[in-house]
Structures are given as structure tokens and as C-alpha cells.
């Protein structure tokens, strides 16, 4: 069964408690708490757990991505990025959230070569996975969109990273919109052979990410074709990331209605 969740980042202008309450009132099952949203809330992990349990809302965490690069060629930045990531695993465990989404490392310069970064990527995620095992947290590494410096994009990249680390606590956060910038989303989902821990969903054209589900952009994703394939390999929340600046409340309402209707059409919500 696929459930409906939302990224807290859509409601980042609201306090975390207010954002969670709004989502619950609209019918959402799950909130993905962005680490930056948690930090600015001033809450303790125990307070987050208490609020979410009182609301009856499932919850997971997305690590901060701003100025973080796990494979930076600047050693100080790479080490600080890893330190923050390990700390985020600890906070996730203290909240008793089971799943944490991470972005993989990226190149530091457009002049870099991807082959020079794979060893540090794998070594870093081995460290992350060991820490996740210690703290009983599932880490989903996210497939990235096609943009400068990213190199965990294609199916073979995802398989290489997760299989090389070979940990039960490292799997995939499947981002459907991201892959739309790379290739055919349905074929990608069908070919995934690693565990899927989390799924991000938003509409996209080949050039633009995280569009509203109802959009006039051309070349968008056919979710009625894609979601049945997701449902064959994953049970859990679809975390919505569709966003329009200045229309945050309108978006979380329309996002829920659209996805609920789509899941009903696909017979994936019961």
C-alpha cells in the first residue's frame, strides 16, 4: 500500500509543529522532516517524537544539503559534511525516525572527472552505513537530477554505490522527478535491484524539477504508468516535493487531492 506524505520543506516558513499539524489535518500520513526545519524549530528529538505521535503522523528525516558535499575535494568541507551527516543519523535515531534520506557526494568543479570520486564516495558511505547500523537507522541515498557536478544519476550509479557498500542499512531514496531528467522513469523503476527505502514524487519536465502535478509543461511524467511499477517494489509513503513559491498552503492542499485521486485510479491506496 502506498501512502501520501509531504516534505516539510514545502512549509518551511511555518514552525515544524504547525507544518505537521496542517499536513495531518489535510489527510497526510507522513511528513519528511528536513533537518534545517528541525534545527530552526528549537525542538529536541524527544519533543519531535512526542508531537508526531500525538498527531498520529508517521515521520522520517531528510539531511540538510545546503553547502554539504560528502565528496568535496576541499578536505575541510568533506570532513565537516561527514561529521554533520553522522550527527544527523544520531538525531534521527533519537527521534525514533526509521529512515533518513541523504544526497550523495558530487564533484567540486565542472573540470573534475567522475572516476576520481567513486572511491571516496564508497568509502564515505561505508562509514555512514556503519554508523546507521549502530543507531538502527535506514539510510536512503537519493538518485540525483541531471545537473552540473552530480554523478549518481543512472541506474548503474545507484547499483554501484549501494552494492559496493553492501549494508542492510543502505538503500535507495527513489526520486521520480530527478530520473525524468536522465531517462525513462518507468523503465528505471522496473530495473531497480536494490532496496527502496523512500520515494520522492513531484511532476517534472526534462528541464525543470518539482513542478505541481497539474502543470502545462510538456514532456511530463505519466504517473498512472509509473506508480503501479513503484507499488510492485515498495510499500510506504510517497513524499511529495511539488512546490510553488508563495503558494505553499495551496500546494499542500492540491498536492494531496491530486495524488489521492491518482492512487485511487491506480488502485494503490487500499
Secondary structure, 3 states (H helix, E strand, C coil): CEEEEEEHHHHCCCCHHHHHHHHHHHCCCEEEEEHHHHHHHCCCHHHHHHHHHHHCCEEEEECCCCCCCCCCCCHHHHHHHHHHHHHHHHHHHHHCCCEEEEECCCCCCCCCCHHHCHHHHHHHHHHHHHHHHHCCCEEEEECCCCCCCCCCCCHHHHHHHHHHHCCCCEEEEEEHHHHHCCCCHHHHHHHCCCCEEEEEECECCCCCCCECCCCCCCCCCCHHHHHHHHHCCCCEEEEECCCCCCCHHHHHHHHHHHHHHHHHHCCCCC
